[in-house]
């Protein structure tokens, strides 16, 4: 499959387009959270729980706190709201009664997909417009950009600059 002709773009134009997409996504998350009866932090945490459930994992509150970079106290509030909204339930860990596993309610994924489904269908059509090699480049870029963003956020949160990559 040969790729379509794409308009030329500079790195500055790509950065601008990315900034606009991120800004739109941030406002979109607020709208989706409201649609699902949540706030943005709760929606983000719900996303981590969906990701874990999809991978066949179950999380405990401490796992979620680490992933969301929240205190365990803040995560308790999130879990209380997610449970009240019937997205999750807490279940005792059979191996360690001190731990409580977080389990998605059966209807939760369907409710989430009602909100995200149309957008993800559109994204699927957009990705279909690219060759496998182009999708590989996009995936590589998103993965590497996320790592750079994480390093920058770590630096902001800790005040410590990450070590530069070594040359080998």
C-alpha positions in Angstrom: 0.0 0.0 0.0 1.4 3.3 -1.0 0.8 6.3 1.3 -1.1 9.3 0.2 0.6 12.5 -0.6 0.8 14.6 2.6 1.2 18.4 2.8 4.7 19.5 3.7 5.1 20.6 7.3 7.8 22.0 9.6 8.5 20.8 13.1 7.0 24.1 14.3 3.8 23.5 12.5 3.7 19.9 13.9 4.3 21.3 17.4 1.5 23.8 17.0 -0.9 21.2 15.7 0.0 18.9 18.6 -0.6 21.8 21.1 -4.0 22.5 19.6 -4.9 18.8 19.7 -3.9 18.5 23.3 -5.9 21.6 24.3 -9.0 20.2 22.5 -8.5 16.8 24.2 -8.3 18.5 27.6 -11.6 20.3 27.1 -13.0 17.1 25.6 -12.1 15.1 28.7 -14.1 17.6 30.8 -17.1 17.1 28.5 -16.8 13.3 28.6 -16.3 13.3 32.4 -19.5 15.4 32.8 -21.4 13.1 30.4 -20.3 10.1 32.6 -21.1 11.9 35.8 -17.5 12.2 36.9 -14.8 14.8 37.2 -11.6 14.7 35.1 -9.5 13.1 37.8 -12.0 10.4 38.4 -12.2 9.8 34.6 -8.4 9.6 34.3 -8.4 7.0 37.2 -11.2 5.1 35.5 -9.1 5.0 32.4 -6.3 3.3 34.3 -8.7 0.8 35.7 -10.1 0.0 32.2 -6.6 -0.3 30.9 -5.7 -2.8 33.7 -8.9 -4.8 33.3 -8.4 -5.0 29.5 -4.9 -6.4 30.2 -6.4 -9.0 32.6 -4.9 -7.2 35.6 -6.6 -6.1 38.8 -5.4 -3.1 40.7 -5.4 -2.2 44.4 -5.8 1.4 45.6 -2.0 1.8 46.0 -1.4 0.7 42.3 -4.0 3.3 41.2 -2.4 6.0 43.4 1.0 5.3 41.8 -0.3 5.4 38.2 -2.4 8.5 38.8 0.3 10.2 40.9 -2.2 10.8 43.7 -2.0 10.3 47.4 -3.7 7.3 48.8 -6.2 9.6 50.6 -7.1 11.3 47.3 -7.5 7.9 45.6 -9.9 6.8 48.4 -12.1 9.8 47.4 -11.9 8.8 43.7 -12.8 5.2 44.5 -15.7 6.3 46.7 -17.1 8.4 43.8 -16.4 5.7 41.1 -18.1 3.1 43.4 -21.1 5.4 44.0 -21.5 6.0 40.3 -21.4 2.2 39.8 -18.2 2.0 37.7 -16.2 -0.2 40.1 -16.6 -2.2 43.2 -14.1 -3.1 45.9 -13.4 -6.8 46.4 -11.3 -8.4 49.1 -8.1 -10.0 47.8 -8.3 -13.8 48.5 -4.5 -14.1 49.0 -4.1 -11.0 51.3 -7.2 -9.9 53.2 -5.5 -6.6 53.9 -5.7 -5.7 50.2 -8.8 -4.7 48.4 -8.9 -5.3 44.6 -10.7 -2.9 42.3 -13.1 -4.6 40.0 -15.0 -3.0 37.0 -18.7 -3.3 37.2 -20.2 -5.2 34.2 -22.0 -2.2 32.8 -19.1 0.2 33.2 -17.3 -0.6 30.0 -20.5 -0.3 28.0 -21.2 3.1 29.5 -17.7 4.3 28.8 -17.8 3.0 25.2 -21.1 5.0 24.6 -19.1 8.1 25.4 -15.8 7.3 23.6 -17.1 4.9 20.9 -17.9 7.5 18.2 -14.6 9.2 18.6 -12.6 6.0 18.5 -14.5 4.9 15.4 -13.4 8.1 13.7 -9.9 7.6 14.8 -10.0 4.1 13.4 -11.0 5.6 10.0 -8.3 8.2 10.3 -5.6 5.5 11.0 -6.9 3.5 8.1 -5.9 6.4 5.9 -2.3 5.7 6.7 0.0 2.9 5.5 1.3 0.4 8.1 4.7 2.1 8.0 3.1 5.5 8.6 1.1 4.1 11.6 4.4 2.6 12.9 6.0 6.1 12.8 3.0 7.6 14.5 3.0 5.0 17.2 6.8 5.5 17.7 6.3 9.2 17.9 3.4 9.0 20.4 5.4 6.5 22.6 8.6 8.6 22.6 6.7 11.9 23.1 4.9 10.4 26.1 8.2 9.4 27.6 9.6 12.9 27.1 6.5 14.4 28.6 6.8 12.0 31.6 10.4 13.1 32.1 9.4 16.8 32.0 6.5 16.2 34.4 8.9 14.3 36.8 11.3 17.3 36.6 8.5 19.8 37.4 7.2 17.7 40.2 10.5 16.9 41.8 12.6 19.9 40.8 15.3 17.5 39.6 16.4 17.4 36.0 16.5 13.9 34.4 19.9 12.6 33.4 20.7 13.1 29.8 20.7 9.9 27.7 24.1 8.3 27.5 25.8 7.7 24.2 26.4 4.1 24.9 
